[in-house]
Amino acid sequence: MARAARDELSAPATEAGRRAVEAVWRIESARIVGALARYTGDFSLAEDLASEALTEALAAWPRDGVPRDPVAWLLTVGRRRAIDAFRRRAGRDERYATLGRELVEGGAHAGGAPARAQEPDLLWDPDRIDDDRLALLFIACHPVLSREARLALTLRVVGGLTSEQVAASLLVPVPTVQARITRAKKTLAAARVPFEVPPAAERAERLGSVLSVIYVLFTEGSSASTGDSWLRTDLAHEAVRLARVLVGLLPDEPEVQGLLALLELTAARFPARTRPDGDPVLLADQDRRRWDRSAIRRGRAALARAVSTGRGLGPYGLQAAIAEQHALAASIEATDWDRIVVLFEALGRVAPSPVVDLNRAVAVSMAAGPDAALPLVDALVASGSLAGTYLVPSVRGELLAQLGRSAEARAELELAARLCGNEREKAVLLRKSAAL
């Protein structure tokens, strides 16, 4: 969605109307852009149309009230703008005439709730295996785009994240994200990328990027980088849904099964991760009886299918194996931390990353004590690989506190709180500092 429309979300229309627009866009943005992209056959145009519809909603909903079917309202406006766009592009050609007839026959009007809530013959097709949102993913992960552009574009379009949230997720400045998205859309338009899930022969080259985007989307949902909610379950569950659809398309790919296993096993903890007031509950303090046993069974089954392919576990499968160890343990003390350390070491060889190194240090602290883990964290500090994020000082503060170095621990935890963009997590860090 265009930045101008996103910025409108903070304008003081009326609070109720603004909240309604925000909520609908957060939950349904991918559905709306996907439907308009299928309708027009033009991904870049579809996002612009959705942006224009959102802008109109920001003006109309506070004034006229929220329509009975907000998604249909936005789609009707988007379709009208599509007709205007085709008129500007090509005059009254055959395509414009067809679209105009369909709109007249539908009897919808953009000034209020549409006469018909949806038009399934044009916008929704429940029998299509190539789900609109999955098609958006494959388009955003087209090989003509760089990996960085793929991530940024998909998080904006499929995840409905703001530029600030995308930047926090990817650990890059906001202007960098905005430039990547602009270039990506221009590149897709120049390459005339069609709106479709690619044929089987072309899926493999895009699969790694699709998996990566689903993973980042889930990560933002399970540990929100900004805002006053620690969990964004709408994003996380959308990522799980996309992973399930992908498994349906590619059931024999071990990493697809591995990603689904990781997401299911991690999402299983959601019911125990927050208190009624929304405050975070850390792993050591969670009531494991509240974990979703059905999700755990689904996750373990997906992991078993990944293993059964005989092709070995990749990065997502290894992370799922780590999550399985937590799911099997009755408590934090009963967890097989030695096994988790070994899995993190394997993960570090398959997919080296400073975040993996940091998580391995946490596992080492649980298996062998904080004195064994602190040098690993200090090495990350020296490398500067995670500089500017709250991750390293939060872990280092915990380790220093366990070693009785309270003054240093407080300084690290306070630094982590200053760097943390999520208000709930920041409060946890400040409470830990104050307790010292």
Buried (B, 14 or more C-beta within 10 A) or exposed (E): BBBEBBEBBEEEBEEEBBBBBBEBBBBBBBBBBBBBBBBBEBBBBBBBBBBBBBBBBBBBBBEEEBBEBBBBBBBBBBBBBBBEBBBEEEEEEEBBEEBBEBBEEBEBBBEBBBEEBBBEEBBBEEEEEBBBBBBBBBBBBBEEBBEBBBBBBBBBBBBBBBBBBBBBBBEBEBEBBBEBBBBBBEBBEEEEBEBEBBEEEEBEEBBBBBBBBBBBBBBBBBBBBBBEEBBBBBBBBBBBBBBBBBBEBBEEBBBBBBBBBBBBBBBBBBBBBBEEEEEBBEEEEBEBEBBBEEBBBBBBBBBEBBBEBEEEBBBBBBBBBBBBBBBEBEEBEEBBBEBBBBBBBBBBEBBEEBBBBBBBBBBBBBBEEBEEBBEBBBEBBEEEBBEEBBBBBBBBBBBBBBBEBEEBBBBBBBBBBEBBBBBBBBBBBBEBBEEB
